[in-house]
Each structure stands twice: as C-alpha cells, then as structure tokens.
C-alpha cells in the first residue's frame, strides 16, 4: 500500500472503499512520528557538541528504523486483516443457516482485526520510549520534531485503541477479548501520560529556555 504515492494513499483513505482504514492510518502516523525522532537523531550524529552521546544516538536510530519498518508492514497487515471482516459484515443473514455462517466468519475475522491494531499500539509504546531518549540526547536545534513525533505516536496509539475496541466489543471469545482489552488498558494508562510528559518537556525547552 505504501508503494503508492502519498496522494494516492490519501485518495483511497478518503474514499468509501473498506481499505485502507483507520488501522492503516494509525500505523502510518506512528511511522511518521518515529521518523521524526530519527530525523533528530541523524541531525545529532557527527556534531561535536553531542559526541558524548553519539553511540547512544546510533543505537536509538537502529531501534527507530526497525520500528518504522514494522509499522510500515502493519499498514498492509491491517488491510489484510480488515478486508475479511468487511466481507463478513456484507454476507446475507436471512436464514438461520446464513446467519450461522455469517457469525462464524465474523468472529474469525474479528480476531485478526483486533490483534493488528494491538500490535500497532505496542509499537507506539516502543516509539514513545525512543522519543523520550531523543528528547534527552538529541540536538536542540530540531527538538520540536521530537515533540511533533511523540504527538503523532500518541495519536496513533489512541487511534489503534479505538480500532481494537470497535472489534472486541462484539467478540464472543471472551477470554481473548479480556486479554486484549486488559493489555490495551495497561498500555494506555502508561503511555498516553508518558507521551504527554515528553511533549510538555519539548514545549518547555522551546518556550521556557531549556537547552
């Protein structure tokens, strides 16, 4: 999907086609956020002022690029997971046999359609952790991009949460539903706050004279 131009992706996203949808958009936004953190890292490497953290930054960059790659793959995986669900919603349900078949297909598709956005949320937590380190060690001339990046990662995490919950709310595998929603709650409780703390810190650096 991301082999298409940004314009084509946006046109498809805005269309009435079932895919790409919110999950793919979240994965892409998360990747953009991580890319901004990496940009700050790359602007830091090679600068005399930051030589004492250069090896740390290089390690962060390696992790950051891996997250970008994984989130990029999830743009496509969300499409592959949601498409069967959209097909299941469209199945006829006039007879008992049709209703049973539709429900079976729906429940099977719900699992994948819930787990992919959960993976997106998990990757966003790792991205937010890296943004915290870029905030501490990255060059101050581009520190605003860490703030933008962590805001993107927070937005992607929140969006992924909604994409999980809209599917788990009708999931009949209650053990899996509980497991997914419990992990999601833990992620939300810890990482939304953490992202907001990083954003506030960057804002203070810009407006409050931090250096």
Residue pairs with C-beta under 8 A, 6 or more apart in sequence:
1 9
1 20
1 24
1 75
1 76
1 79
2 9
2 28
2 72
2 75
2 76
4 12
9 20
9 28
12 19
12 20
13 20
13 21
13 24
13 25
18 82
18 83
18 86
19 78
19 79
19 82
19 83
19 86
20 75
20 78
20 79
21 78
21 79
21 82
21 163
22 159
22 162
22 163
23 74
23 78
23 81
23 82
23 113
23 116
23 117
23 120
23 159
23 160
23 163
24 74
24 75
24 76
24 78
24 79
25 159
26 78
26 117
26 120
26 155
26 156
26 157
26 159
26 160
26 163
27 71
27 72
27 74
27 75
27 78
27 120
27 156
27 160
28 71
28 72
28 75
29 152
29 155
29 156
29 159
30 67
30 71
30 120
30 123
30 124
30 127
30 152
30 153
30 156
30 157
30 160
31 67
31 68
31 71
31 72
31 75
32 149
32 152
33 124
33 127
33 131
33 148
33 149
33 150
33 151
33 152
33 153
33 155
33 156
34 64
34 67
34 68
34 71
34 127
34 130
34 131
34 149
34 153
35 64
35 68
35 149
36 145
36 146
36 148
36 149
36 152
37 60
37 64
37 127
37 130
37 131
37 134
37 138
37 145
37 146
37 149
37 150
38 61
38 64
38 65
38 68
39 142
39 145
40 134
40 138
40 139
40 142
40 143
40 145
40 146
40 149
41 57
41 58
41 60
41 61
41 64
41 134
41 138
42 61
43 138
43 139
43 141
43 142
44 50
44 53
44 54
44 57
44 137
44 138
44 139
45 54
45 57
45 58
45 61
46 54
47 139
49 139
50 57
50 137
50 138
50 139
53 137
56 133
56 137
57 134
57 137
57 138
60 130
60 133
60 134
60 137
63 126
63 130
64 127
64 130
67 123
67 126
67 127
67 130
70 123
71 120
71 123
71 127
74 116
74 119
74 120
74 123
77 116
77 119
78 116
78 117
78 120
78 163
80 112
81 109
81 112
81 113
81 115
81 116
82 113
82 116
84 105
84 108
84 109
84 112
84 113
85 106
85 109
85 110
85 112
85 113
85 167
87 105
87 109
88 102
88 105
88 106
88 108
88 109
89 106
91 98
91 101
91 102
91 105
92 98
92 102
93 99
93 102
106 170
107 171
107 172
107 173
110 167
110 168
110 170
110 171
111 171
111 173
111 176
113 163
113 167
114 164
114 167
114 168
114 171
114 176
114 180
115 180
117 160
117 161
117 163
117 164
117 167
118 160
118 164
118 180
118 183
118 184
120 156
120 157
120 160
120 163
121 157
121 160
121 161
121 164
121 184
121 187
122 187
124 153
124 154
124 156
124 157
124 160
124 191
125 157
125 187
125 190
125 191
127 149
127 153
128 150
128 153
128 154
128 157
128 191
128 194
128 195
128 198
129 194
131 146
131 149
131 150
131 153
131 195
131 198
132 194
132 198
134 146
134 149
135 143
135 146
135 150
135 198
135 201
135 202
138 146
140 205
140 210
140 211
143 202
143 205
143 206
144 202
144 206
146 198
146 202
147 198
147 199
147 202
147 203
147 206
150 195
150 198
150 199
150 202
151 195
151 199
153 195
154 191
154 192
154 195
154 196
154 199
157 187
157 188
157 191
157 192
157 195
158 192
161 184
161 187
161 188
164 180
164 181
164 184
165 181
165 184
168 177
168 180
168 181
171 177
201 210
204 210
205 211
